[in-house]
Amino acid sequence: MDKLVLVQFELVPGLLRIEVHDASDALPVAGRSGAEDESGRGLLLVERLALEWGCGPRQGVGKRVWAVCGPAE
């Protein structure tokens, strides 16, 4: 995979799976941003809105972060 950033969406019955691939090996960490920071809140939103999420290495360089969204159980 030679793209710097790749976003994929997959619809499965009643759910949406989202994957974001990037070239950074740094794993995401939630809750590092302060009240006045202008970035760093993305993973907090993922944690709050997703039914489940995770991350891992991608083929080649970097990582992939995925989330599954759908109606609350």
C-alpha positions as CSV (number, residue, x, y, z in Angstrom):
1,M,0.0,0.0,0.0
2,D,1.7,3.2,-1.1
3,K,-1.0,5.7,0.0
4,L,-0.3,8.1,2.9
5,V,-3.9,8.0,4.1
6,L,-6.6,5.6,3.0
7,V,-10.2,5.6,4.2
8,Q,-12.5,2.6,3.6
9,F,-16.2,2.1,4.4
10,E,-18.0,-1.2,4.5
11,L,-21.7,-1.7,5.0
12,V,-22.9,-4.9,6.7
13,P,-26.5,-5.4,7.8
14,G,-27.3,-2.7,10.3
15,L,-23.6,-1.6,10.8
16,L,-21.0,0.6,9.2
17,R,-17.3,-0.4,9.5
18,I,-14.8,2.4,9.0
19,E,-11.1,1.9,8.5
20,V,-8.4,4.7,8.3
21,H,-4.9,3.7,7.3
22,D,-1.9,6.0,7.6
23,A,1.8,5.9,7.3
24,S,2.5,6.5,11.0
25,D,3.5,3.6,13.3
26,A,2.4,5.6,16.4
27,L,-0.6,4.0,17.9
28,P,-3.5,6.3,18.8
29,V,-4.1,7.3,22.4
30,A,-7.3,8.8,23.6
31,G,-7.6,11.6,26.2
32,R,-4.3,13.4,25.5
33,S,-5.8,16.6,24.4
34,G,-6.5,19.5,26.7
35,A,-9.6,21.7,26.8
36,E,-7.9,24.4,24.7
37,D,-6.2,22.1,22.2
38,E,-7.5,22.3,18.6
39,S,-6.8,18.7,17.7
40,G,-6.5,15.2,19.3
41,R,-10.2,14.6,20.0
42,G,-10.9,12.2,17.2
43,L,-10.3,9.0,19.1
44,L,-12.4,10.3,22.0
45,L,-15.3,10.6,19.5
46,V,-14.6,7.1,18.2
47,E,-14.6,5.6,21.7
48,R,-17.9,7.3,22.5
49,L,-19.7,6.6,19.2
50,A,-18.4,3.2,18.1
51,L,-19.8,-0.1,19.2
52,E,-16.2,-1.4,19.0
53,W,-12.9,-0.2,17.6
54,G,-9.3,-1.2,17.4
55,C,-6.0,-0.6,15.7
56,G,-3.1,-2.6,14.3
57,P,-0.3,-2.6,11.7
58,R,-1.2,-2.4,8.1
59,Q,0.6,-4.1,5.2
60,G,3.8,-2.2,4.5
61,V,4.3,0.9,6.6
62,G,2.0,2.4,9.2
63,K,-1.2,1.4,10.9
64,R,-4.9,1.0,10.5
65,V,-7.6,2.1,12.9
66,W,-11.1,0.7,12.6
67,A,-14.5,1.3,14.1
68,V,-17.9,-0.4,13.9
69,C,-20.8,2.0,14.2
70,G,-24.5,1.2,14.4
71,P,-27.6,1.6,16.5
72,A,-27.1,1.5,20.3
73,E,-28.0,-1.9,21.7
